[in-house]
């Protein structure tokens, strides 16, 4: 597939053609493609095509992709922010860390917030983990089960530094926050515990009036 055809293919109405085009662009990287790939990430409706677009971006020089992606995380379009954050987490260049703002970590859009959590855990500089844990803990109890699982996974990835933030959250007035904090603590202690089991168990503890911290 020629470069021009690949770029045109990214706009095709058929997702299979867009997928092949993204694969072609990633297979023969060219810095001239980067702007188009980033632009397409913001509007591509199919998850598997978006994933291929991200892969294609990771195949290009970071010096070219990073400025484009950092601009995109400030986009007004939620999908643009989410996909740019997802791509930054895959690239893993810590120069992107300053772009992971509190506003993104607390974004009103669950997909954006989840992408920000994943990116933050990958990009956080040594010594900043406790501060990140404190911000992430403010999101405990938020959203549906999948969102909560993502947050727990991100927190657990930070390791033992999360214990003080979880301890405080386990005494919060909101029972959803308390349950989520207890479930996350359980996952930190026992990584093989499934999230479903941990959250249901934590909800039972909270319903019985416990905080898991001596009453």
Secondary structure, DSSP 8 states (H G I E B T S, - for coil): --HHHHHHHTT-SSHHHHHHHHHHHHHT--GGGHHHHHHHHTT---HHHHHHHHHHHHTS-HHHHHHHHHHHTT-SSHHHHHHHHHHHHHH--GGGGGGS-HHHHT-SSHHHHHHHHHHHHHH--TT-HHHHHHHHHTTTT-SSHHHHHHHHHHHHHHGGGGHHHHHHHTT-S-HHHHHHHHHHHHHHH-TTS-HHHHHHHHHHHHHTT--SS--
